[in-house]
């Protein structure tokens, strides 16, 4: 694999790890808050990292195949994350507010970061 091909996934994983590390600070507000924030960040990290993996895996594929795979995987990943989101809120006793807010904020931050990485790669090519 060439260096530019790995950069989206590696960059996304590094940023996800940084967000997870920062979310550990919420344990100062209490164990339930810390677990809720960490779970929200981890769930969004799974979704965004899988998107980066799909981009890296099919980046050199034909445009029509890439578009089909990327949008199909987006739908599947969305349904899986939605199911996990519901399961976590329904089965566990985590703080719903902190979990939901941390999921939304970290998802937005990671998505923007991923788009920046992808844009840099596309500009180089």
C-alpha positions in Angstrom: 0.0 0.0 0.0 1.2 3.4 -0.8 1.5 6.2 1.8 -1.3 8.4 0.6 -3.7 5.4 0.5 -3.2 4.7 4.2 -3.5 8.3 5.4 -7.3 8.5 5.6 -7.7 5.5 7.8 -4.6 6.2 9.9 -5.5 9.8 10.3 -9.1 8.9 11.3 -7.9 6.3 13.8 -5.4 8.8 15.3 -8.1 11.4 15.7 -10.5 8.9 17.2 -7.9 7.8 19.7 -7.3 11.5 20.6 -11.1 12.0 21.2 -11.3 8.9 23.3 -8.3 10.0 25.4 -9.9 13.4 25.9 -13.3 11.8 26.8 -11.6 10.0 29.8 -11.6 13.4 31.5 -15.4 13.1 31.9 -14.9 10.4 34.5 -14.1 13.4 36.8 -17.9 14.2 36.6 -18.8 10.6 37.6 -18.5 7.1 36.4 -21.8 7.1 34.6 -21.0 10.3 32.7 -17.5 9.0 31.8 -18.9 5.7 30.5 -21.6 7.5 28.5 -19.2 9.9 26.9 -16.6 7.2 26.1 -19.3 5.0 24.7 -20.6 7.8 22.4 -17.2 8.6 21.2 -16.4 4.9 20.5 -19.6 4.3 18.6 -19.0 7.3 16.4 -15.4 6.2 15.9 -16.5 2.8 14.7 -18.8 4.4 12.1 -16.2 7.0 10.9 -13.3 4.5 10.9 -15.3 2.0 8.8 -16.1 4.8 6.3 -12.3 5.6 6.0 -11.6 1.9 5.6 -14.1 1.6 2.8 -12.6 4.7 1.1 -9.1 3.2 1.4 -10.1 -0.2 0.2 -12.1 0.9 -2.9 -10.2 4.2 -3.7 -8.6 2.8 -6.8 -11.7 1.0 -8.0 -13.7 2.1 -11.0 -15.9 5.2 -10.1 -19.2 3.4 -10.6 -18.1 0.5 -8.3 -16.7 2.9 -5.7 -20.0 4.9 -5.6 -22.1 1.8 -5.3 -20.0 0.3 -2.6 -19.6 3.5 -0.6 -23.3 4.4 -0.6 -24.4 0.8 0.1 -21.9 0.5 3.0 -23.0 3.9 4.3 -26.6 2.6 4.6 -25.5 -0.7 6.2 -23.2 1.1 8.6 -25.9 3.6 9.5 -28.4 0.9 10.3 -25.8 -1.0 12.4 -24.9 2.2 14.3 -28.5 3.0 14.8 -29.2 -0.5 16.2 -26.1 -0.3 18.5 -27.2 3.2 19.6 -30.7 1.8 20.5 -29.3 -1.2 22.2 -26.8 0.8 24.3 -29.6 3.2 25.4 -32.2 0.4 26.0 -30.1 -2.2 27.7 -27.5 -0.2 29.7 -27.9 2.3 32.4 -25.7 5.0 30.9 -26.6 8.6 31.0 -28.6 9.1 27.8 -27.9 12.9 27.5 -24.1 12.6 27.7 -24.1 9.6 25.5 -26.2 11.2 22.8 -24.4 14.6 22.9 -21.0 13.0 22.9 -22.0 10.7 20.0 -23.3 13.6 17.9 -20.4 16.0 18.6 -17.7 13.4 18.1 -19.4 12.1 14.9 -19.4 15.6 13.5 -15.8 16.3 14.4 -14.6 13.0 13.0 -16.6 13.3 9.8 -15.1 16.8 9.2 -11.6 15.5 9.9 -12.2 12.5 7.6 -13.4 14.8 4.8 -10.3 17.0 5.3 -8.0 13.9 4.9 -9.9 12.7 1.9 -9.7 16.2 0.3 -6.0 16.4 0.9 -5.5 13.0 -0.8 -7.7 13.9 -3.8 -5.9 17.2 -4.2 -2.5 15.4 -4.4 -3.8 13.1 -7.1 
